[in-house]
Amino acid sequence: MQTSLTVTLNGEDRCFDGPLSVAALLARLGLDPRKVAVERNAAIVSRSVYGETWLTGGDRLEIVHFIGGG
């Protein structure tokens, strides 16, 4: 069953078809999970549990990209 899921992503309200895990959100956004850090409701989400961490309406997410360079 698909439901509408509204979360705040990097300060912007976004609507997605749910249910949605962190891993599925990253895939939907086209982001490589190895190159980002995810904070959900002020707590860092461990990469090892992205697939097991389900989003709920009203969640506040911050996704930060790692940038290499020298």
C-alpha positions in Angstrom: 0.0 0.0 0.0 1.5 3.3 -1.1 1.0 6.4 1.1 2.2 10.0 0.8 5.1 10.7 3.1 6.2 14.3 3.8 9.6 14.9 5.3 11.9 17.9 5.7 15.0 17.2 3.6 17.9 19.7 4.1 15.4 22.3 5.2 12.9 21.8 2.4 9.5 20.0 2.7 9.4 17.1 0.2 6.7 14.6 -0.5 7.4 11.0 -1.5 5.4 7.8 -2.1 5.9 5.7 1.0 6.7 3.6 2.9 10.4 4.5 2.4 13.6 3.5 4.1 16.7 5.7 4.2 18.3 3.4 1.6 15.3 3.7 -0.7 15.3 7.5 -0.3 18.9 7.7 -1.3 18.3 5.5 -4.3 15.3 7.6 -5.3 17.4 10.8 -5.1 20.2 9.1 -7.1 22.7 9.3 -4.2 25.5 6.8 -3.5 25.1 5.7 0.1 28.9 5.3 0.4 29.4 9.0 -0.3 26.8 10.6 2.1 26.1 11.0 5.7 22.4 11.0 6.9 21.0 12.6 10.0 17.4 11.8 11.0 15.8 13.9 13.7 19.1 15.2 15.0 20.7 11.6 15.1 23.2 10.2 12.7 22.0 7.1 10.9 24.6 4.4 10.6 25.2 3.3 7.0 24.8 -0.3 8.1 21.1 0.3 9.0 20.0 2.5 6.0 17.9 -0.3 4.7 16.2 -1.0 8.1 15.6 2.7 9.0 12.0 3.6 7.9 11.0 7.2 7.5 7.8 8.5 9.0 5.9 11.7 8.2 7.4 14.7 9.8 11.0 13.3 9.9 13.7 16.0 9.6 16.6 14.7 7.4 19.9 16.3 6.6 22.0 14.6 3.9 25.6 15.7 3.5 27.8 14.7 0.5 31.4 13.8 1.1 33.7 15.8 -1.3 37.2 14.7 -1.9 40.0 16.9 -2.9 43.5 18.1 -2.0 
